[in-house]
Amino acid sequence: MKRFECGTLVPGCEWHTRAEDEAEVVRRAVEHMRGTHGEEVIRPTMVEHIKERILDDQQAAAANQD
């Protein structure tokens, strides 16, 4: 499973999502950015920022223990 936590990109946002593959996580994150944060245009750099912050569940668990 892959996981994205919006707060790693938008400080203070507690939204997160999990999916089997990165493409689905990105799709959900883009939808969230549009609906919640009012982003009308999602530029390729935004997609790259999202991808950089996607973790495997095991990585996410380890990061939360730090």
C-alpha positions as CSV (number, residue, x, y, z in Angstrom):
1,M,0.0,0.0,0.0
2,K,1.1,3.6,-0.8
3,R,0.2,6.5,1.5
4,F,0.1,10.3,1.1
5,E,-0.3,12.7,4.0
6,C,-1.4,16.1,2.8
7,G,0.2,17.8,5.8
8,T,3.6,17.1,4.4
9,L,2.7,19.4,1.5
10,V,0.1,21.7,3.1
11,P,1.0,22.4,6.7
12,G,-1.8,21.8,9.1
13,C,-3.9,19.6,6.8
14,E,-4.7,16.2,8.4
15,W,-6.1,14.6,5.2
16,H,-4.4,11.4,4.0
17,T,-5.1,8.6,1.6
18,R,-3.9,5.1,0.9
19,A,-4.1,3.0,-2.2
20,E,-2.4,0.0,-3.9
21,D,-0.6,2.0,-6.5
22,E,1.0,5.4,-6.8
23,A,-1.3,6.5,-9.7
24,E,-4.4,6.2,-7.5
25,V,-2.8,8.0,-4.6
26,V,-1.9,10.9,-7.0
27,R,-5.4,11.0,-8.4
28,R,-7.0,11.2,-5.0
29,A,-4.4,13.8,-3.8
30,V,-5.1,16.0,-6.9
31,E,-8.9,15.7,-6.3
32,H,-8.3,16.7,-2.6
33,M,-6.1,19.7,-3.6
34,R,-8.8,20.9,-6.0
35,G,-11.7,20.4,-3.6
36,T,-10.3,21.3,-0.3
37,H,-7.4,23.7,-1.0
38,G,-9.0,25.4,-4.0
39,E,-6.2,24.6,-6.5
40,E,-7.8,25.2,-9.9
41,V,-4.7,24.3,-11.9
42,I,-2.6,21.4,-11.0
43,R,0.8,21.9,-12.5
44,P,3.3,19.1,-13.2
45,T,5.4,20.4,-10.4
46,M,2.5,19.9,-7.9
47,V,2.2,16.3,-9.1
48,E,5.9,15.9,-8.6
49,H,5.7,17.3,-5.0
50,I,2.9,14.8,-4.3
51,K,4.9,11.9,-5.7
52,E,7.9,12.9,-3.6
53,R,5.8,12.6,-0.5
54,I,4.2,9.2,-1.2
55,L,5.5,6.5,1.1
56,D,4.9,2.8,1.4
57,D,2.9,2.0,4.6
58,Q,6.1,0.6,6.2
59,Q,8.0,3.9,5.5
60,A,5.0,5.9,6.9
61,A,4.9,3.8,10.1
62,A,8.7,4.2,10.6
63,A,8.4,8.0,10.0
64,N,5.6,8.3,12.6
65,Q,7.8,6.6,15.2
66,D,10.6,9.2,14.9
